[in-house]
């Protein structure tokens, strides 16, 4: 990141493809600027800087830089509107006796980055949507050696192994803005490439097979969920029901929701002359959030085990292969907004498909639903090789 001396020189300089100034916080404009700096079309390989609270001529706009403003700016990184997630910092700075909010955005390792389905770039001192040729240049900048595992190519597979109809009918309309899609004459292969699911050689990657694959487990051995219902409290108890829940991501998660909902028991308390109270032994929303987390955050690289949902008579255990990742550690695990992504493209796909509404809120939401329903507190155990979430039955 830049030093205060470097920032001071930039805040008084002319706007350029690395510097933008604004006198106030307008969310769409700030998101467009973050997206443009992350794309780094000129290939500076240096952070772009957005100064908030300064006039176009570099003089102070006297904008109050409150904690609330800084928090709102920080949330722009992971609210799911800018994808893939940008790498950025938000700080309060005093430069030339003017208090500012300063956002520094690093060039992204895997452009193009989109805000609300549009690719934004800097062209000198102005911001603009990328043309088709400019977007192609961004795609060419990807550095394959630095890609996370879910973007690694699945050698031996091809586009014929993907369900293109599913991609075009389910994913594309929500991943790309409708007006952009309306004038888009690209082939499905070009569209997959633009959205990071194909390599430059046209090979589908891990996330492509998990999200749109005709048979994901043929290529990704652990790409399914194992559900087992036990008639007792131990794994040695008789099995009442079991199912391997597989298929491309949207089908698998919807089937998982159906299975979870079918096994929830609901007690009905009829209050004479008043109302009917229905009390499930487990809240469905909590189970959905924890199961989706297990699919999203697991490792597909070092384990071929499936994510597992073990349903006992007194509890449900949800197992996710792979320990904590990145900035998430044993101390901050499960706190609101604390998240990192072993599988960032898969995370993007789940957001686009509607299975994630807000990143970093799955566990807090599950805890709230359990408390509201009267269940005991959620139990979380993280080991180096797995994460276990235990949900106790409502008394």
Buried (B, 14 or more C-beta within 10 A) or exposed (E): EBEEEEBBEBBBEEBBBBBBBBBEBEEEBBBBBBBBBBBBBBEBEBBBBBBBBBBEEBEBBEBEBEEEBBEBBBBBBBBBBBBBBBBBBBBBBEBEEBBBBBBBBBBBBBBBBBBBBBBBBBEEEEBBBBEEEBBBBBBEBBEEEEBBBBBBBBEEBEBEBBBBEBBBEBBBEBBBBEEBBEEBEEEBBBBBBBBBBBBEEEBBBBBBBBBBBBBBBEBBEBBBBBBBBBEEEEEEEEEEEEBEBBBBBBBBBEBBBEBBEEBEEEEEEEEEEEEEEEEBBBBBBBBBBBBBBBBBBBBBBEBEBBBBBBBBEEBBBBBBBBBBBEEBEEEEBBEEBBBBBBBBBBBBBBBBBEBBEBBBBBBBBBBBBBBEBEBBEBEBEBEEEBBBBBBBBBE
